[in-house]
Amino acid sequence: MRPRGAAIGGDPRPPIGPCRRAKGGQKGYDAGKKITGRKRHVPTDTDGRPLAVRVHGADVQDRDGGRLPLKGSRQRDPFVTRVFADGGCAGRLVQGATGKTDITLEMLRRGAPAKGFEAVPRRWVVERTFPWIFKNCRLARDCEQPTAVAETLITIAASATLLRRWT
């Protein structure tokens, strides 16, 4: 059986090209970081495995978006007792989300201004997870219109990374 494209006289190979960026969907502009698009909040455990994934427009502030993964975290992950959060997530909303559970929130902030690069303690655990996840070509660009699809693909990419590390 001949491929359809060859029967018409066209090229039988499937088209290959970069993914098209999704038009529409939940996007926004973050004036502080000067980005347009989406933000991803991915709390991880100490091994770099994502515990929850939330994708939303960039117009949601970090302190508001940091609350989203903490919702329902006690039922989903009962072993989590302590959460390290970036200093940008500070606020009443995050404090309130941890106040309803047994989770202890520790804010990671930079010390006194130093010359050159200074790593924030424990933050590197999350920061190393993003390159692992975004090795997946589909996640390197924002191709998905619904945020639920982007969240699922991040979970799948993290699972594939975990499987590669185990074998």
C-alpha positions as CSV (number, residue, x, y, z in Angstrom):
1,M,0.0,0.0,0.0
2,R,1.5,3.3,-1.1
3,P,1.4,6.4,1.2
4,R,-1.3,8.9,0.4
5,G,1.2,11.7,-0.4
6,A,3.0,9.5,-3.0
7,A,-0.2,8.5,-4.7
8,I,-1.0,12.1,-5.4
9,G,2.5,12.9,-6.5
10,G,3.5,14.7,-3.4
11,D,6.2,13.9,-0.9
12,P,5.4,10.8,1.1
13,R,7.4,11.9,4.1
14,P,5.6,13.6,7.0
15,P,6.4,17.3,7.4
16,I,9.1,18.0,10.0
17,G,9.5,21.4,11.5
18,P,9.5,23.4,14.7
19,C,6.3,23.3,16.7
20,R,4.0,26.2,16.3
21,R,3.6,28.3,19.4
22,A,0.1,28.1,20.7
23,K,-2.1,31.1,20.0
24,G,-4.4,31.9,22.8
25,G,-4.4,30.0,26.0
26,Q,-3.4,31.4,29.4
27,K,-0.5,33.8,28.9
28,G,0.6,37.0,30.5
29,Y,3.3,39.6,31.0
30,D,5.6,39.8,34.0
31,A,6.9,43.3,34.2
32,G,9.5,42.4,36.9
33,K,11.2,39.7,34.8
34,K,10.2,41.2,31.5
35,I,8.8,38.0,30.1
36,T,5.7,37.2,28.1
37,G,4.2,33.8,28.3
38,R,3.8,31.3,31.2
39,K,5.4,30.5,34.5
40,R,6.0,27.1,35.9
41,H,5.9,26.3,39.6
42,V,7.5,22.9,40.2
43,P,8.1,22.0,43.8
44,T,10.6,19.0,44.0
45,D,11.9,16.6,46.6
46,T,15.6,16.4,47.4
47,D,16.2,14.0,44.4
48,G,14.7,16.4,41.9
49,R,11.4,14.6,41.4
50,P,8.5,17.0,40.9
51,L,5.8,16.7,43.6
52,A,3.3,19.0,41.9
53,V,3.3,21.0,38.7
54,R,1.4,24.2,38.0
55,V,1.6,26.3,34.8
56,H,-0.1,29.6,34.6
57,G,0.2,33.0,32.9
58,A,3.3,35.1,33.6
59,D,1.0,37.9,35.0
60,V,0.5,35.9,38.2
61,Q,3.0,37.0,40.8
62,D,5.4,34.5,42.3
63,R,3.9,34.8,45.8
64,D,0.4,34.0,44.4
65,G,1.6,31.2,42.1
66,G,3.7,29.6,44.9
67,R,0.5,28.9,46.8
68,L,-1.0,26.8,44.0
69,P,1.2,23.7,44.3
70,L,0.8,23.7,48.1
71,K,-2.9,23.3,47.9
72,G,-3.8,19.7,48.7
73,S,-0.2,18.8,49.2
74,R,-0.8,17.0,52.5
75,Q,-3.2,14.5,50.9
76,R,-1.0,14.0,47.8
77,D,2.4,13.8,49.6
78,P,2.0,13.1,53.3
79,F,5.7,12.7,53.8
80,V,6.5,16.3,53.1
81,T,7.0,18.2,56.3
82,R,9.3,21.0,55.3
83,V,9.3,23.3,52.2
84,F,12.1,25.6,51.1
85,A,10.7,28.5,49.1
86,D,12.3,31.3,47.2
87,G,12.2,34.8,48.7
88,G,9.9,36.0,45.9
89,C,7.2,33.6,47.2
90,A,6.9,35.3,50.6
91,G,3.5,36.7,51.5
92,R,0.3,36.0,53.4
93,L,-1.0,33.7,50.8
94,V,1.9,31.2,51.0
95,Q,1.9,31.5,54.8
96,G,-1.8,30.8,54.9
97,A,-1.4,27.8,52.6
98,T,1.2,26.3,55.0
99,G,-0.8,27.3,58.1
100,K,-3.7,25.0,57.0
101,T,-1.3,22.0,56.9
102,D,1.6,20.6,59.0
103,I,4.2,21.9,56.5
104,T,7.0,24.2,57.8
105,L,7.9,26.9,55.3
106,E,11.5,28.1,55.2
107,M,12.2,31.1,53.0
108,L,15.6,31.1,51.1
109,R,16.9,34.6,50.8
110,R,20.2,36.0,49.6
111,G,22.6,37.3,52.3
112,A,24.5,40.5,52.1
113,P,25.3,41.6,48.6
114,A,28.5,39.9,47.4
115,K,30.8,40.3,44.5
116,G,30.2,37.7,41.7
117,F,28.0,34.7,41.8
118,E,26.6,33.5,45.1
119,A,24.4,30.4,45.2
120,V,21.3,30.4,47.4
121,P,21.4,27.3,49.6
122,R,19.0,24.5,48.7
123,R,17.6,26.4,45.7
124,W,19.9,24.5,43.3
125,V,17.8,21.4,43.9
126,V,14.9,23.0,42.0
127,E,17.0,24.9,39.6
128,R,18.7,21.7,38.3
129,T,15.3,20.1,37.7
130,F,14.4,22.5,35.0
131,P,17.2,21.6,32.6
132,W,16.4,18.0,33.1
133,I,12.8,18.6,32.2
134,F,13.5,21.0,29.3
135,K,15.8,18.6,27.5
136,N,12.4,17.4,26.1
137,C,12.1,19.4,22.8
138,R,8.4,19.9,23.1
139,L,8.9,21.7,26.4
140,A,11.8,23.9,25.2
141,R,9.2,26.1,23.6
142,D,5.7,26.8,24.7
143,C,3.7,24.7,22.2
144,E,0.7,23.8,24.2
145,Q,-2.5,25.9,24.4
146,P,-4.1,24.4,27.5
147,T,-2.0,24.7,30.7
148,A,-3.2,21.2,31.7
149,V,-1.4,19.7,28.7
150,A,1.8,21.6,29.6
151,E,1.6,20.3,33.2
152,T,1.1,16.7,32.0
153,L,4.1,16.9,29.6
154,I,6.3,18.3,32.4
155,T,5.3,15.3,34.5
156,I,6.0,12.9,31.7
157,A,9.4,14.5,31.0
158,A,10.3,14.3,34.7
159,S,9.3,10.6,34.8
160,A,11.4,9.9,31.7
161,T,14.3,11.6,33.3
162,L,13.9,9.5,36.4
163,L,13.7,6.3,34.4
164,R,16.9,7.2,32.6
165,R,18.7,7.8,35.9
166,W,17.6,4.5,37.3
167,T,18.8,2.4,34.3
